[in-house]
Amino acid sequence: MSNNLREYASMNSIERMMVTAFCGGKFGDAVQITIDGVYCGLAENQVKDLILTLQARIDHHPSYLATGPDIDVMVMPKEAE
């Protein structure tokens, strides 16, 4: 089962991004991000990290400004607890 949660139109093109909830099995509450038919499934731990990362960006945390140096953190999927 899956549930399309949101669809976002791009600011500067005709592409769209969709966010879909799906059963991630051992990876917990998973989310699929789809941009023009290309999708990426994120495990629950990755979804939580993405939420924190986007919130830091919106909160203007100095390390998350557009002009800051790249943070380059890779978050691997892990089994949910």
C-alpha positions in Angstrom: 0.0 0.0 0.0 1.0 3.6 -0.5 -0.4 7.0 0.0 0.5 10.1 -2.1 1.0 12.8 0.6 2.0 15.8 -1.4 2.9 17.0 -5.0 5.1 20.0 -5.4 5.6 22.1 -8.6 9.2 23.2 -9.2 10.0 26.9 -9.0 11.8 27.2 -12.3 10.6 24.3 -14.5 7.7 22.0 -15.3 9.1 19.2 -13.2 7.1 18.0 -10.2 8.1 16.3 -7.0 5.8 13.8 -5.2 6.1 12.5 -1.7 4.5 9.1 -1.1 4.2 7.1 2.1 4.8 3.4 1.7 5.4 0.3 3.9 9.1 0.1 4.5 9.0 -3.3 6.3 12.1 -3.6 8.5 13.0 0.0 7.6 9.9 1.5 9.3 7.7 4.3 8.0 9.3 4.9 4.6 8.8 7.7 2.1 9.3 7.7 -1.6 10.4 11.0 -3.3 9.6 11.0 -7.0 10.8 13.7 -9.4 9.5 13.3 -12.9 9.3 9.5 -12.7 12.6 9.0 -11.0 12.1 7.9 -7.4 14.1 7.4 -4.3 12.9 5.4 -1.3 13.9 6.7 2.1 14.0 4.6 5.3 12.4 6.0 8.5 15.8 7.1 9.8 16.5 9.0 6.6 13.1 10.7 6.7 13.8 11.9 10.2 17.2 13.2 9.2 15.7 14.9 6.2 13.1 16.6 8.4 15.9 17.9 10.8 18.0 19.0 7.8 15.2 21.0 6.2 14.2 22.5 9.5 17.8 23.7 10.1 17.8 25.2 6.6 14.5 27.1 7.2 15.7 28.2 10.7 18.8 29.8 9.0 21.3 27.7 11.0 24.7 29.0 9.9 25.9 25.7 8.6 22.9 25.3 6.4 23.0 28.6 4.5 23.3 28.5 0.7 26.7 30.1 0.9 28.1 27.8 3.5 30.6 25.0 2.8 29.2 21.6 1.8 28.4 19.4 4.8 28.4 16.2 2.7 26.9 13.7 5.2 25.7 10.4 3.8 22.8 8.9 5.7 22.4 5.2 5.0 19.1 3.3 5.6 18.9 1.3 8.8 16.4 -1.0 10.3 13.7 0.7 12.4 13.8 0.0 16.1 
